[in-house]
Each structure stands twice: as C-alpha cells, then as structure tokens.
Amino acid sequence: MDKKLKIGIIGCGGIANGKHMPSLQKLEDKVEMVAFCDIIEERAVKAAAEYGAEGAKVYTDYKELLKDGSIDVVHVCTPNRSHAFITVDALEAGKHVMCEKPMAKTYADAKAMLDAAKRTGKKLTIGYQNRQNPENQYSKAAASAGELGEIYYAQALALRRRAVPTWGVFLNEYEQGGGPLIDIGTHALDLTLWIMNNYEPRMVVGNTFRKLADNPADRQGNAWGEWDPEKYTVEDSAFGYIVMKNGAVINLMSSWAINMHKYNEASYVLCGTEGGITNTDGLKFNTVKHGRQTVEEINLEAGGAAFYEGHTVNASTADMAQWIDAVLNDKDPCVLPEQALCVTQILEAIYTSAKTGKPVYFD
C-alpha cells in the first residue's frame, strides 16, 4: 500500500506493552507507530525504542502528541479515569481512536466520548478483544442465525478465585472506578450483550463486596503476589441482576478473590427458546434433536490431518487487524461505541445500586 497509517500511543504501561503495541507491530505493512506518550518518560522512551518507526517521537504530555497533524490514529491505554478526556481531545484533534476497555468510569464520560465521535465524524472503538476469540465468533454466528431462538436468560461470568492484579493502579478506586466488575466483568458483559444483540436495559440491581482484601492469608495465596490492603480501595467481588426491556435477564458475576471452586473469565451461559450455548468448560451447544436432549461439544480445531493441529487465533491481533481495516476502508469496527456505552451504563448502575441499596431504573 502507498500510505501506512501513523499511530500514536498514549499510555505505555502494561496494557500497551502486553496487547496494543505487539499486535500493531504484526501489522507493520499497514501501520507504523510514530509517537509515544507516558507521564513516566522512560516508559515512552522504551516503547519507542522497541516498537517505534524510525524517528518516532516521545512525549510526556498527550496534548503535545495530538498537535502532530500527521498522526491518523491514537490508542488510549491509560487508567480508566482519563479515558474520556483524552479520547475526546484526540477525536477533536482529528484522530481516529481505539480506547482500552472499559469505555470510561461513568456513563456521562462515555456519552461524551460517543458525542465527540459523532460530532467529529472520526471512528471510535473500545478494546473488547475477546469478541475475536473463535469460540465467541461461533456463538455470535449461532445466535445471529437463530439457532438459540429468543435468548431470555444469561450468565456473564468473570470469576477469579485468587488473582488480584497487584501492579499499576488496578486497586485504586479514583483511577479505575472500581475493581473486578469494571476490570474483567466488563469483558463478560460485553460478550453476553453482543451475542444476545440486546442493548436495551430496563433495570439493574446489584451489590459489591470487600470481604477478603484485608485477610493476610488471602493475600499470601494470590496468583500475583501479596497486595497492600492500604492501597486496595475497591471491591473484591461484585454481582448484578440485569433486566432488559424485552424481559430477558442477565446475572453478572465478577471477582478477583472469592471462595469459589470453579472460576471462569470472559465466560457466558446463554439460554434461548431453541437452544443454549456456553463457553464455561469448552464450547457446548445444547438443544433437543430427534426427541432427545443433546449436548454437542463444539470443536473448532481444523484436525483431520496427521501432524496438523490447526491454526491458533490470537484475539488481540485479530482485534487490531479488524480495527485497522475499518479505518483504512471506512467500515464500522466490530465494537461500536454505542455498544460499549451500554456496558458502562450497566456497570455504573450496579455500583450505584450497591451504594444506595436500591434498584436503578433506566428511562
């Protein structure tokens, strides 16, 4: 191609290094990363050295990066608190934006992002890469083809037994807006709403718990080492009951630390009038065929040939590829900002319900 998209990275921490920059690097025939910004300059310098095009620039102020008129696309990889104002500024500066999940801390902030995208005509998407996982693509295709019928009950599961993230600002309520609900519960809810194709919530009731955060034994058993309870200012588990306008209900369950034997992340159980599907223990489809209850385990491996185990799909790489394709060819990205806005609206309602002890009704 004649012109590569020029990309600026704002926030060069864990999610940028673990997901965005390595995935973009695999698309080097279509993109080049030309600018890197982080409030800790050394992180931006390191990212530029490892991933940057020749002459890549380094910034500590994102507004200076946005002044570069040659940049086509910006990736916002900062803590949740700053998603909204950085994204709005980037859109207003004429950049297309991929913002890391969740869309924002609050519905109002997320709505401001959507409004800015509409006002500027620039593309905006949110980093829900799990949609690109082959099993989730299969579930979406099955639901879209009517194989589940009307989906009226679902579980959205993001449950870790003892896996509290101890790096970055994950435990900081001011920076993130919450704990496991807004961190990993957001993925499970996004997948569930997307497969159901239902973005019209009517009512939410929920509660959050902080039961294990101060227990020394629980800290010692954590997958990523002990956390500091003084800095742990968010919940360790959260649960919501969501009623949609068409009567369908969703149970959303999330935890970083809970005494539950079975744990699932970015998982769902979907029950429809014609069949059900779940990815909690492999991908399984259940229905009635020929007068018998049947459960079919869906095998997505190619198989059938000696010494061949099929191709593996990296969801993050696939997500980045479809996003760049959307920008280059003026198409809608897989994750629409309107969809991500609904996720944020529901998450905020669960936190509000937990604080007030009352259901939250939507207009």
Beta strands, then each sheet from edge to edge (+ up, - down):
strand 1: 5-10
strand 2: 31-37
strand 3: 57-59
strand 4: 73-76
strand 5: 96-99
strand 6: 124-126
strand 7: 151-159
strand 8: 201-209
strand 9: 237-244
strand 10: 249-255
strand 11: 267-272
strand 12: 276-278
strand 13: 284-289
strand 14: 292-297
strand 15: 360-361
sheet 1: 3+ 2+ 1+ 4+ 5+ 6+
sheet 2: 14+ 13- 12+ 11- 7+ 10+ 9- 8+ 15-
end
